[in-house]
């Protein structure tokens, strides 16, 4: 079977994503974090319009920063997700 090639996220695509996200998530407040995979973290930010979920991945084959639809809740929290919650609790995002 043929596998699909993973599109890499270079500087140009990263800048485009950040520009798009600025209009959607600024200003916002950190609300939730979870880690579905070892190299992926999902973060929820509360804006005036509602909750926006972002996924950060530092996988060597496909690093990415993307907006995602609300993911299913993970039963047990990872240590990284707990540390993110502790460090960003009630923090506001005002600039990217």
TORMARZA-505036 format. One record per residue: residue in one letter; x, y, z of N, C-alpha, C in turn; residue number from 1. Coordinates in steps of 0.05 Angstrom, whole numbers. Layout:
// residues N
{rec A {X Y Z} {X Y Z} {X Y Z} NUM}
...
***
This chain:
// residues 96
{rec X {17 -24 0} {0 0 0} {17 25 0} 1}
{rec X {7 45 -13} {21 71 -13} {13 87 11} 2}
{rec X {33 98 24} {27 116 47} {28 145 38} 3}
{rec X {12 161 50} {12 190 44} {37 203 57} 4}
{rec X {49 221 42} {71 236 52} {61 257 72} 5}
{rec X {75 261 93} {67 281 113} {78 308 104} 6}
{rec X {61 328 103} {70 354 95} {86 367 118} 7}
{rec X {109 376 112} {126 389 132} {117 417 137} 8}
{rec X {121 427 161} {114 454 168} {139 471 169} 9}
{rec X {144 486 147} {168 502 146} {161 530 157} 10}
{rec X {181 548 156} {177 575 167} {154 590 154} 11}
{rec X {151 587 128} {130 601 114} {102 592 124} 12}
{rec X {98 566 125} {72 556 134} {68 562 164} 13}
{rec X {89 561 180} {86 568 208} {78 597 212} 14}
{rec X {90 615 196} {82 643 197} {53 648 189} 15}
{rec X {44 633 169} {17 635 160} {-3 625 182} 16}
{rec X {4 603 195} {-13 593 216} {-14 612 240} 17}
{rec X {9 623 247} {10 643 269} {-6 667 263} 18}
{rec X {-4 677 238} {-20 701 230} {-49 695 232} 19}
{rec X {-58 672 223} {-86 664 224} {-95 661 253} 20}
{rec X {-78 649 270} {-85 645 298} {-87 671 314} 21}
{rec X {-71 690 307} {-71 716 321} {-99 728 320} 22}
{rec X {-112 727 298} {-139 739 296} {-160 722 311} 23}
{rec X {-154 697 316} {-174 679 329} {-170 677 359} 24}
{rec X {-145 678 369} {-140 672 397} {-130 695 414} 25}
{rec X {-127 719 402} {-117 741 418} {-140 760 424} 26}
{rec X {-144 768 448} {-133 758 472} {-148 732 481} 27}
{rec X {-135 716 497} {-147 692 507} {-135 685 534} 28}
{rec X {-147 666 547} {-138 656 574} {-134 626 572} 29}
{rec X {-112 617 583} {-106 588 584} {-128 574 601} 30}
{rec X {-138 551 591} {-158 537 605} {-152 507 610} 31}
{rec X {-143 493 590} {-138 464 593} {-113 455 577} 32}
{rec X {-102 432 586} {-80 420 571} {-82 390 574} 33}
{rec X {-75 376 552} {-73 347 554} {-52 337 534} 34}
{rec X {-42 313 539} {-21 302 522} {-30 275 511} 35}
{rec X {-41 274 487} {-51 249 476} {-29 230 467} 36}
{rec X {-6 241 460} {17 224 451} {42 236 464} 37}
{rec X {64 220 463} {88 229 477} {100 255 466} 38}
{rec X {96 260 440} {107 284 428} {86 304 419} 39}
{rec X {63 304 432} {41 321 424} {27 332 449} 40}
{rec X {21 358 449} {6 370 471} {-17 386 458} 41}
{rec X {-40 384 471} {-64 399 462} {-71 419 484} 42}
{rec X {-75 444 476} {-80 466 495} {-106 480 487} 43}
{rec X {-123 485 507} {-148 500 502} {-145 528 513} 44}
{rec X {-153 547 496} {-152 575 504} {-180 586 502} 45}
{rec X {-189 601 522} {-215 613 524} {-214 641 512} 46}
{rec X {-229 646 491} {-231 673 479} {-259 684 485} 47}
{rec X {-264 708 476} {-290 720 479} {-311 704 463} 48}
{rec X {-302 691 442} {-320 676 424} {-324 647 432} 49}
{rec X {-308 637 451} {-310 609 459} {-283 596 463} 50}
{rec X {-282 570 464} {-258 554 469} {-245 547 443} 51}
{rec X {-219 552 441} {-203 544 417} {-181 525 426} 52}
{rec X {-179 502 412} {-159 482 418} {-136 484 398} 53}
{rec X {-111 483 408} {-87 483 392} {-72 457 397} 54}
{rec X {-59 446 377} {-43 422 380} {-15 429 372} 55}
{rec X {4 424 390} {32 428 386} {45 400 384} 56}
{rec X {61 395 364} {76 370 362} {105 375 355} 57}
{rec X {122 362 369} {151 365 363} {162 339 352} 58}
{rec X {145 323 339} {153 298 326} {173 305 304} 59}
{rec X {195 291 303} {216 298 283} {206 295 255} 60}
{rec X {188 277 249} {178 273 222} {157 293 214} 61}
{rec X {142 303 234} {120 322 227} {115 342 249} 62}
{rec X {133 360 255} {127 381 275} {105 399 265} 63}
{rec X {88 407 284} {65 423 275} {53 440 298} 64}
{rec X {40 461 289} {24 478 307} {-2 483 291} 65}
{rec X {-24 472 300} {-49 474 285} {-73 478 304} 66}
{rec X {-94 490 294} {-119 492 309} {-134 466 304} 67}
{rec X {-146 454 324} {-160 429 322} {-188 432 333} 68}
{rec X {-205 413 325} {-232 412 337} {-229 401 365} 69}
{rec X {-248 405 383} {-245 396 410} {-240 365 411} 70}
{rec X {-217 358 423} {-210 329 424} {-225 315 446} 71}
{rec X {-226 288 444} {-238 273 466} {-221 277 492} 72}
{rec X {-234 277 514} {-220 280 540} {-204 255 546} 73}
{rec X {-179 259 554} {-162 237 561} {-165 232 591} 74}
{rec X {-169 207 598} {-174 200 626} {-153 208 646} 75}
{rec X {-128 200 641} {-107 205 660} {-88 227 648} 76}
{rec X {-81 246 664} {-63 268 655} {-34 259 655} 77}
{rec X {-19 269 636} {10 264 636} {23 285 654} 78}
{rec X {47 280 662} {62 298 679} {66 325 664} 79}
{rec X {72 324 638} {76 348 623} {50 365 623} 80}
{rec X {27 353 618} {2 368 618} {-3 380 645} 81}
{rec X {3 366 667} {0 377 694} {18 401 698} 82}
{rec X {43 399 689} {61 422 691} {52 446 675} 83}
{rec X {42 441 652} {32 463 635} {8 477 650} 84}
{rec X {-10 461 660} {-33 472 675} {-24 488 699} 85}
{rec X {-4 478 714} {6 492 737} {19 518 729} 86}
{rec X {36 517 708} {51 541 700} {34 562 686} 87}
{rec X {13 554 672} {-3 573 657} {-30 579 669} 88}
{rec X {-36 569 692} {-62 572 705} {-70 602 706} 89}
{rec X {-93 608 694} {-105 635 694} {-87 656 680} 90}
{rec X {-68 647 664} {-51 665 649} {-66 674 624} 91}
{rec X {-60 698 614} {-72 709 590} {-52 710 568} 92}
{rec X {-61 704 544} {-45 706 520} {-53 732 506} 93}
{rec X {-34 751 504} {-41 777 492} {-24 783 468} 94}
{rec X {-3 766 463} {14 771 440} {28 745 431} 95}
{rec X {31 742 405} {46 719 395} {70 729 379} 96}
***
